[in-house]
Structure formats: structure tokens, C-alpha cells
């Protein structure tokens, strides 16, 4: 009598090489999409178990004193306002069918990892939104604040009609930052793709675009286009001028983007792409939101 042989469970188990292939595809998809990290410096947390992190919003000391003898005491302290910020898990799941594993193994095809790539992009997009905007009307995010929703950030109403008035708007935003002591920059602009695209128009009577004018004349050090930026009411008519630096705002990372897997009783393998991160806005006055763009 012919004995039964086990089929599927062993052959459907992913090898180390296949797992590496999936992990590599996920990282390659996620990294370019993590655009907020071009603006936010990363500060590691001790571990992924921390559920909250304490931030201290700073209020500057009084101004320095000028005298001939230097004998006037001007001692005071930087006021620190403590707030606990939630440290969430951002995650997205996908499944690899065991038959797809067998087909790739014996059919001479690469393992289809498009669902893994897509899951990685979804995680990256949520991180960007958390950093660039934070919780806004229509999108809940545990009350976490980003650049566009930071309490006590500066705001400046747009003169409208971009790109004609973009230089005026940015200079007005920089003046707000300078008034709060951010006099040396570097100043960066963050806007949604459609608004930033308007900066490719030529400045009247010149061969420069608005973008090249702002960058080459040292008004801005960088321009970022990201559709993760929203206004606090969920609108899309805003832009941000800010001064990056971990002393102003940073991204706390308890666990960088990675994968977890576990086999199901169906012989398929479930994967979770996840990370543990939160933006922390320490000096909201380093941010100026330009509102009401037209």
C-alpha cells in the first residue's frame, strides 16, 4: 500500500533566502517613501515598549543685557512645559499564499512581493502624515501633533495668487520665525505637490523659476513636496516654512520599519510591516504655517 506523503506544510514554509527577499523588497519600498525623515532628525528611543515619551516645549529666556562693565545680573531660566506624547505602532498586514511560494520555487519566477511593497508604502505614508501634519479633522492619530498642528506654531495668511506672491509669503513667514529668534535658518519650505509645482513657473523678466530664485538667493535651503501635508481642518491650502533640527523637532524611533511573520493554519504566511515612532515638536515657534493659499 502506498503511504501518504506530507504536502504543502513543509514546501510552503519560507526559506531564509525567501524571507530575505521579502524583507529587502519591503525596505526598498519604504525607505524612499519616508519623506518626513528628510526634515525630521531621528532620535532613537531605548526600546519599542515605551508607550509615551515626555517632551519639553521651550520658552526662551529674556534678552541679554548690554553694558560697559558686565556687572548686571540677568539670570533667569528657560521655561519648560512638559507634555507626554503617545508613541504609536504604525502597522499594515499582508499575506503570502503557500501556493504562490511553490509556484515561484518550481516555476522559475520571482516570489510576488507586491502586497508587501504596498504594505510598506502604507506604513511610510502614515508616518509622513503623522510628522508633516499630525492629527487633523477627519484623521485620528491619538492627539499627536505634527508640523501643521503644533500648538503655538506661527501662522501667516497668504497674500494669495501663487506663484506671483510666493516670495512675499515666504519672506513674511521667515520674518515670523526671525521675530522668535530663528534668525539664521536654515529655512525650508514644505508644500503639497500641486503648490510646489507652481514654483517651476518663471519669475517675470528673468530666466529663473521661483524655486531656483528662492534657493539660489539663499532665502530657502530646501523645498519639499509632500501630499501628506494637510491643514488642521483637513484642507489642502497650506504650506510650512520651518527651521529643522532636533532641538526644534525630531522623530522618536522605538522600532524602525521591520516585518513580523507567523504561519496560519491555512498554510499561508501572514506578515505585518510595522514601526514604533512619534514626532516630537519641542519648539513650535520654529514653524510657520502659511494658510489660505490660492
VENLIN-V311775 format. One line per field, one symbol per residue. ss: DSSP state (H for helix, E for strand, - for the rest). phi: phi as a letter, one per 20 degrees, with the letter a starting at -180 (. if undefined). A space follows every 50 residues. Layout:
ss->???
phi->???
//
This chain:
ss->---------------HHHHHHHHHHHHHHHHHH-HHHH--EEEE------ -EEEEEEEE-------------------EEEEEEEE-EEEEEEEEE-HHH HHHHHH-------HHHHHHHHHHHHHHHHHHH-E-E--E-----E-HHH- ---EEEE--------HHHHHHHHHHHHHH-------EEEEE-HHHHHHHH -E------EHHHHHHH-----EEEE-------------EEEEE-----EE EEEEEEEEEEEEE-----EEEEEEEEEEEEE--HHHEEEEE---
phi->.fefdfcnfffeffegffffffffffffefgfeeffffdefecfegaeef eccedcfedfffffddbfdmdeecfbcffddebedfdeedbbdbcdffff fffffddmdfffdffffffffffffffgffffdnfcgnbeblmfedgecf fmffcbfffnlfegdffffffffffffffeneedmfecdcbfgffffffe fffgmcdeefffffefemfceacddbfeecefenfcdcbcdbdfqffdbb decebfgbcccbfefemfdedcebbcbbfceecffecceedmfc
//
